[in-house]
Amino acid sequence: MEKSKVTAALLCLFLGVLGVHRFYVGKIGTGILQLVTAGGFGIWALVDFVIILAGRFRDKQGRPLA
């Protein structure tokens, strides 16, 4: 099932420090790491947000977000 770029971006924007956007795309391991480290102290979440907006973020199977 394709994951939405808009949904991932909104989750990252509002809940990025909890890693919710990574859970959404199926990346459970890195989602847990973001949850434990508060999104890499916010830096990791910010980088993910930029990558999602640039269209380069992929789901667990390596597919681009729709």
N, C-alpha and C positions, 0 to 999 in steps of 0.2 A: 504494500500500500504506500502510495506516495505521500510524503510529508510536505506540509505547506511552509514556504519560505516566510510568509507573513506571520504565521503562528509561531514559528521558531524565533523570529526577530522580536515579536512582542514578549514571548516568554523570556528571552534573553535580556531584554530591556528591563522588565519589571522583576524577574526572578532569577537573573543570571548568576548572582552570587550563590544561589542554592543549586545551580546546575540543572535546573528544570528543563531547559532547552535540550540538553544532552540526553536526559531520560526520554524526552519526546521523540528524538530521532533514533533511539535504541542504543545509544552509547552509555550503557549502565556503569561500566567501570570508571570512565572519566567523569560521569555525573556524580558518582560517590566521592571521587577526589575533589571535585569542585564544591560539593556540599561540605566536606570536612575542612577545606581550606578557605571557605567563603569566596569561592570563585577565584582562587589564586590571589587573595586579597584585593579582588576587584579587577585586577589587570587581565587575568585570563578571560573573565567574562566580557570585558571591553573588547579584547582582541577577537573573541568569538562573534560579538555583535557586528564588528566591522567586516569580518569574513562572511557572515550571513548576508549582510547588505550587499557585499560585492558579488554574491552568487557563487562563492567558492566552497561553501560549507556542504558537507555530504552526510548522508545517513550511514547507519552501520554497514549496509551492504555496498557502500561506495557510490550510491546514486545521488545525483544533485537534487536539491529540494525544488519542488514544483512552484 
